[in-house]
Amino acid sequence: MPTHGSLTKAGKVRGQTPKLQAKSKTSAIPRMRNRNTFVKRFNLKRKPGQNWLKS
């Protein structure tokens, strides 16, 4: 099966990209997370689903 480009160049750009330190991730405390979920579902009447923006 033919390839698109030579295999010797595979991963060239990723190898040249400088490595960045990962940022520390903090999540909201459970009480606030549950409160925000309540507001979204019941006060704003949002349906479940990622990127659901229409009101």
VEXKOL-367000 format. One record per atom (N, C-alpha, C, O): chain; x, y, z; atom name; residue in three letters. Coordinates in Angstrom, 3 decimals, padded with zeros to 6 digits. Atoms other than C-alpha are relative to their C-alpha. Layout:
% residues N
PT / A / X / Y / Z / CA / ala
...
% end
This chain:
% residues 55
PT / A / 000.851 / -001.176 / 000.000 / N / met
PT / A / 000.000 / 000.000 / 000.000 / CA / met
PT / A / 000.895 / 001.236 / 000.000 / C / met
PT / A / 001.805 / 001.334 / 000.822 / O / met
PT / A / -000.840 / -001.199 / 000.056 / N / pro
PT / A / 001.492 / 003.376 / -000.961 / CA / pro
PT / A / -000.247 / 000.907 / 001.209 / C / pro
PT / A / -001.330 / 000.915 / 001.794 / O / pro
PT / A / 000.110 / -000.928 / -001.123 / N / thr
PT / A / 002.157 / 005.963 / 001.718 / CA / thr
PT / A / -000.047 / 001.430 / -000.511 / C / thr
PT / A / 000.358 / 001.702 / -001.641 / O / thr
PT / A / 000.034 / -001.418 / 000.343 / N / his
PT / A / 001.595 / 009.703 / 001.673 / CA / his
PT / A / 001.223 / 000.644 / 000.632 / C / his
PT / A / 001.171 / 001.043 / 001.796 / O / his
PT / A / -001.237 / -000.552 / -000.535 / N / gly
PT / A / 005.121 / 011.006 / 002.122 / CA / gly
PT / A / 000.896 / -001.103 / 000.515 / C / gly
PT / A / 000.458 / -002.237 / 000.711 / O / gly
PT / A / -000.946 / 001.026 / -000.435 / N / ser
PT / A / 008.212 / 009.213 / 003.287 / CA / ser
PT / A / -000.105 / -000.233 / 001.499 / C / ser
PT / A / -000.444 / 000.672 / 002.262 / O / ser
PT / A / 000.075 / 000.342 / -001.415 / N / leu
PT / A / 008.329 / 007.413 / 006.610 / CA / leu
PT / A / 001.158 / 000.591 / 000.794 / C / leu
PT / A / 001.093 / 000.649 / 002.022 / O / leu
PT / A / -001.128 / -000.589 / -000.720 / N / thr
PT / A / 011.667 / 009.029 / 007.449 / CA / thr
PT / A / -000.365 / 001.362 / 000.583 / C / thr
PT / A / 000.281 / 001.830 / 001.520 / O / thr
PT / A / 000.409 / -001.319 / -000.495 / N / lys
PT / A / 009.859 / 012.349 / 007.975 / CA / lys
PT / A / -001.118 / -000.080 / 001.035 / C / lys
PT / A / -001.602 / 000.954 / 001.496 / O / lys
PT / A / 001.121 / 000.149 / -000.931 / N / ala
PT / A / 007.207 / 010.928 / 010.307 / CA / ala
PT / A / 000.361 / 000.578 / 001.372 / C / ala
PT / A / 001.425 / 000.274 / 001.910 / O / ala
PT / A / -000.210 / -000.600 / -001.314 / N / gly
PT / A / 006.912 / 012.922 / 013.549 / CA / gly
PT / A / 000.966 / 001.165 / 000.011 / C / gly
PT / A / 001.454 / 001.545 / 001.075 / O / gly
PT / A / -000.991 / -001.079 / 000.092 / N / lys
PT / A / 009.156 / 015.738 / 012.324 / CA / lys
PT / A / -000.439 / 001.230 / 000.798 / C / lys
PT / A / 000.335 / 001.757 / 001.598 / O / lys
PT / A / 000.461 / -001.235 / -000.643 / N / val
PT / A / 007.044 / 018.655 / 013.558 / CA / val
PT / A / -000.131 / -000.203 / 001.505 / C / val
PT / A / 000.256 / 000.666 / 002.286 / O / val
PT / A / 000.169 / 000.251 / -001.425 / N / arg
PT / A / 006.203 / 017.063 / 016.894 / CA / arg
PT / A / 001.348 / -000.063 / 000.700 / C / arg
PT / A / 001.480 / 000.396 / 001.834 / O / arg
PT / A / -001.330 / 000.076 / -000.596 / N / gly
PT / A / 009.874 / 016.363 / 017.529 / CA / gly
PT / A / 000.652 / 001.369 / 000.140 / C / gly
PT / A / 001.444 / 001.584 / 001.057 / O / gly
PT / A / -000.604 / -001.336 / -000.045 / N / gln
PT / A / 010.806 / 019.994 / 016.816 / CA / gln
PT / A / -000.704 / 000.926 / 000.997 / C / gln
PT / A / -000.131 / 001.932 / 001.416 / O / gln
PT / A / 000.770 / -000.858 / -000.895 / N / thr
PT / A / 008.116 / 021.451 / 019.082 / CA / thr
PT / A / 000.593 / -000.039 / 001.405 / C / thr
PT / A / 000.839 / -001.120 / 001.940 / O / thr
PT / A / -000.564 / 000.000 / -001.348 / N / pro
PT / A / 009.507 / 022.590 / 022.446 / CA / pro
PT / A / -000.979 / -000.567 / 001.022 / C / pro
PT / A / -002.189 / -000.362 / 000.923 / O / pro
PT / A / 000.809 / 000.616 / -001.046 / N / lys
PT / A / 008.255 / 020.701 / 025.484 / CA / lys
PT / A / -000.385 / 001.063 / 001.019 / C / lys
PT / A / 000.473 / 001.801 / 001.503 / O / lys
PT / A / 000.488 / -000.949 / -000.992 / N / leu
PT / A / 006.092 / 022.795 / 027.821 / CA / leu
PT / A / -000.395 / -000.742 / 001.264 / C / leu
PT / A / -000.861 / -001.880 / 001.212 / O / leu
PT / A / 000.406 / 000.593 / -001.269 / N / gln
PT / A / 005.483 / 022.118 / 031.487 / CA / gln
PT / A / -001.523 / -000.024 / 000.077 / C / gln
PT / A / -002.188 / 000.922 / -000.345 / O / gln
PT / A / 001.446 / 000.113 / -000.148 / N / ala
PT / A / 001.976 / 020.910 / 032.244 / CA / ala
PT / A / -000.482 / 000.958 / 001.085 / C / ala
PT / A / 000.172 / 001.120 / 002.115 / O / ala
PT / A / 000.581 / -000.894 / -000.989 / N / lys
PT / A / -000.231 / 023.394 / 034.081 / CA / lys
PT / A / -000.773 / -000.826 / 001.014 / C / lys
PT / A / -001.417 / -001.816 / 000.668 / O / lys
PT / A / 000.732 / 000.731 / -001.031 / N / ser
PT / A / -001.664 / 022.257 / 037.376 / CA / ser
PT / A / -001.486 / 000.307 / -000.137 / C / ser
PT / A / -001.879 / 001.460 / -000.318 / O / ser
PT / A / 001.436 / -000.160 / 000.154 / N / lys
PT / A / -005.396 / 021.694 / 037.171 / CA / lys
PT / A / -000.668 / -000.116 / 001.361 / C / lys
PT / A / -000.381 / -001.033 / 002.131 / O / lys
PT / A / 000.751 / 000.052 / -001.248 / N / thr
PT / A / -007.697 / 022.454 / 040.063 / CA / thr
PT / A / -001.479 / -000.068 / -000.348 / C / thr
PT / A / -001.945 / 000.656 / -001.228 / O / thr
PT / A / 001.430 / 000.101 / 000.238 / N / ser
PT / A / -011.339 / 021.429 / 040.154 / CA / ser
PT / A / -000.737 / 000.710 / 001.125 / C / ser
PT / A / -000.220 / 000.868 / 002.232 / O / ser
PT / A / 000.811 / -000.682 / -001.003 / N / ala
PT / A / -014.107 / 023.246 / 041.973 / CA / ala
PT / A / -000.358 / -000.980 / 001.113 / C / ala
PT / A / -000.471 / -002.186 / 000.894 / O / ala
PT / A / 000.373 / 000.862 / -001.116 / N / ile
PT / A / -015.014 / 021.955 / 045.402 / CA / ile
PT / A / -001.386 / -000.577 / -000.300 / C / ile
PT / A / -002.201 / 000.087 / -000.940 / O / ile
PT / A / 001.232 / 000.677 / 000.400 / N / pro
PT / A / -017.912 / 019.466 / 045.159 / CA / pro
PT / A / -001.277 / 000.803 / 000.249 / C / pro
PT / A / -002.203 / 000.756 / -000.561 / O / pro
PT / A / 001.218 / -000.758 / -000.298 / N / arg
PT / A / -020.464 / 021.753 / 046.804 / CA / arg
PT / A / -000.266 / 001.058 / -001.066 / C / arg
PT / A / -001.404 / 001.227 / -001.503 / O / arg
PT / A / 000.171 / -001.028 / 001.020 / N / met
PT / A / -019.852 / 024.555 / 044.295 / CA / met
PT / A / -000.272 / -000.625 / -001.362 / C / met
PT / A / -001.052 / -000.090 / -002.149 / O / met
PT / A / 000.221 / 000.682 / 001.274 / N / arg
PT / A / -019.704 / 022.119 / 041.380 / CA / arg
PT / A / -001.456 / -000.450 / -000.111 / C / arg
PT / A / -002.079 / -000.301 / -001.162 / O / arg
PT / A / 001.398 / 000.430 / 000.008 / N / asn
PT / A / -023.100 / 020.685 / 042.359 / CA / asn
PT / A / -000.943 / 001.190 / -000.128 / C / asn
PT / A / -001.971 / 001.103 / -000.800 / O / asn
PT / A / 000.819 / -001.213 / 000.082 / N / arg
PT / A / -024.515 / 024.193 / 042.789 / CA / arg
PT / A / -000.046 / 000.520 / -001.433 / C / arg
PT / A / -001.111 / 000.879 / -001.935 / O / arg
PT / A / -000.052 / -000.474 / 001.383 / N / asn
PT / A / -023.344 / 025.226 / 039.316 / CA / asn
PT / A / -000.801 / -000.908 / -000.919 / C / asn
PT / A / -001.464 / -000.432 / -001.841 / O / asn
PT / A / 000.779 / 000.952 / 000.790 / N / thr
PT / A / -024.868 / 022.060 / 037.854 / CA / thr
PT / A / -001.492 / 000.246 / 000.192 / C / thr
PT / A / -002.257 / 000.195 / -000.771 / O / thr
PT / A / 001.405 / -000.285 / -000.287 / N / phe
PT / A / -028.188 / 022.859 / 039.573 / CA / phe
PT / A / -000.457 / 001.242 / -000.750 / C / phe
PT / A / -001.526 / 001.253 / -001.361 / O / phe
PT / A / 000.361 / -001.252 / 000.666 / N / val
PT / A / -028.185 / 026.402 / 038.208 / CA / val
PT / A / -000.158 / -000.226 / -001.498 / C / val
PT / A / -001.109 / 000.261 / -002.110 / O / val
PT / A / 000.075 / 000.252 / 001.437 / N / lys
PT / A / -027.479 / 025.181 / 034.683 / CA / lys
PT / A / -001.247 / -000.797 / -000.375 / C / lys
PT / A / -001.930 / -000.470 / -001.345 / O / lys
PT / A / 001.097 / 000.900 / 000.370 / N / arg
PT / A / -030.112 / 022.448 / 034.704 / CA / arg
PT / A / -001.376 / 000.583 / 000.285 / C / arg
PT / A / -002.275 / 000.493 / -000.551 / O / arg
PT / A / 001.343 / -000.383 / -000.428 / N / phe
PT / A / -033.002 / 024.013 / 036.594 / CA / phe
PT / A / -000.280 / 001.486 / -000.194 / C / phe
PT / A / -001.371 / 001.845 / -000.638 / O / phe
PT / A / 000.250 / -001.432 / 000.164 / N / asn
PT / A / -032.592 / 027.793 / 036.552 / CA / asn
PT / A / 000.101 / 000.424 / -001.457 / C / asn
PT / A / -000.727 / 001.197 / -001.940 / O / asn
PT / A / -000.179 / -000.374 / 001.396 / N / leu
PT / A / -031.293 / 028.086 / 032.991 / CA / leu
PT / A / -000.698 / -000.967 / -000.948 / C / leu
PT / A / -000.773 / -000.717 / -002.151 / O / leu
PT / A / 000.710 / 001.020 / 000.769 / N / lys
PT / A / -033.215 / 024.987 / 031.817 / CA / lys
PT / A / 000.834 / -000.512 / -001.172 / C / lys
PT / A / 000.347 / -000.628 / -002.297 / O / lys
PT / A / -000.893 / 000.551 / 001.017 / N / arg
PT / A / -030.231 / 023.624 / 029.913 / CA / arg
PT / A / -000.149 / -001.502 / -000.047 / C / arg
PT / A / -000.318 / -002.145 / 000.989 / O / arg
PT / A / 000.067 / 001.441 / 000.151 / N / lys
PT / A / -030.385 / 020.114 / 028.522 / CA / lys
PT / A / 001.417 / -000.562 / 000.061 / C / lys
PT / A / 002.376 / 000.166 / -000.199 / O / lys
PT / A / -001.335 / 000.565 / -000.069 / N / pro
PT / A / -027.479 / 017.690 / 028.996 / CA / pro
PT / A / 000.649 / -000.068 / -001.372 / C / pro
PT / A / -000.032 / -000.217 / -002.386 / O / pro
PT / A / -000.742 / 000.090 / 001.251 / N / gly
PT / A / -024.773 / 017.642 / 026.350 / CA / gly
PT / A / 001.055 / 001.073 / -000.062 / C / gly
PT / A / 000.833 / 002.217 / 000.333 / O / gly
PT / A / -001.105 / -000.938 / 000.103 / N / gln
PT / A / -021.464 / 019.265 / 025.683 / CA / gln
PT / A / -000.311 / 001.045 / -001.061 / C / gln
PT / A / -000.863 / 000.713 / -002.110 / O / gln
PT / A / 000.185 / -001.128 / 000.910 / N / asn
PT / A / -021.617 / 022.689 / 023.967 / CA / asn
PT / A / -001.467 / 000.282 / -000.307 / C / asn
PT / A / -001.770 / 000.768 / -001.397 / O / asn
PT / A / 001.408 / -000.288 / 000.221 / N / trp
PT / A / -025.398 / 022.978 / 024.341 / CA / trp
PT / A / -000.229 / 001.441 / 000.397 / C / trp
PT / A / -000.269 / 001.747 / 001.589 / O / trp
PT / A / -000.005 / -001.423 / -000.298 / N / leu
PT / A / -025.775 / 026.745 / 024.066 / CA / leu
PT / A / -001.368 / 000.664 / -000.137 / C / leu
PT / A / -001.596 / 001.695 / 000.495 / O / leu
PT / A / 001.275 / -000.675 / 000.228 / N / lys
PT / A / -029.327 / 027.547 / 022.915 / CA / lys
PT / A / -000.844 / -000.011 / 001.261 / C / lys
PT / A / -000.873 / -001.002 / 001.990 / O / lys
PT / A / 000.839 / -000.065 / -001.196 / N / ser
PT / A / -031.695 / 028.706 / 025.624 / CA / ser
PT / A / -001.465 / -000.057 / -000.353 / C / ser
PT / A / -002.316 / -000.014 / 000.535 / O / ser
% end
